[in-house]
């Protein structure tokens, strides 16, 4: 997309956004965890010494979005009000527009279009070996910072199994986790982080390869 000094007027967001957060992008906590080479073309966060401990893997989605998509330098103004969730114009080929022979009503706008990014779902990519973990959960939280005020954290996806596997296997898992419909909304607050977090609590002999996350989202910064 070329850069321009004019204002963008796009109504609808890009619905096919994807961000890959691999082993080099993910922060982690847990004794003996380190980024290592699994095989050619495969790097993961590996558990050096099996132990019955909680291993946490997390990524800041807001930071990843700003770094990977590169739309922020084109912002013309703040995101505006609550907006109009759909397009103001009918979308489709002329032959699919109903009642072409009659006058079409025009609904005036009452606020700016919805802007920001909307997380729809994400893949967790991991491999568990030797022994089943005692627990395996993930969560998503949003935290907003205001000068001199306590950080305000709200739950986007409650901590839980959310479809993640608790069985060891010879090959990696790719588990898709869908956000609740009520949380598939545009996020556009200033000084705000959205953290995706996965915790694998191993048994005494559990081995781990954590490959990362794939995040599916819609975004509209035009």
Secondary structure, 3 states (H helix, E strand, C coil): CCCCCCCCCCCCCEEEEEEEEECCCCEEECCCEEEEEEECCEEEEEECCCCCCEEEEEEEHHHHHHHHHCCHHHCCCCCCCCCCCCCCCCCCCHHHCCCCCCCCCCCCCCCCCCCEEEEEEEEEEEEEECCCCCEEEEEEEEEECCCCCCCEEEEEEEEECCCCCCCCCCCCEEEEEECCHHHCCCECCCCEEEEEEEEEECCCCCEEEEEEEEEEEEEECC
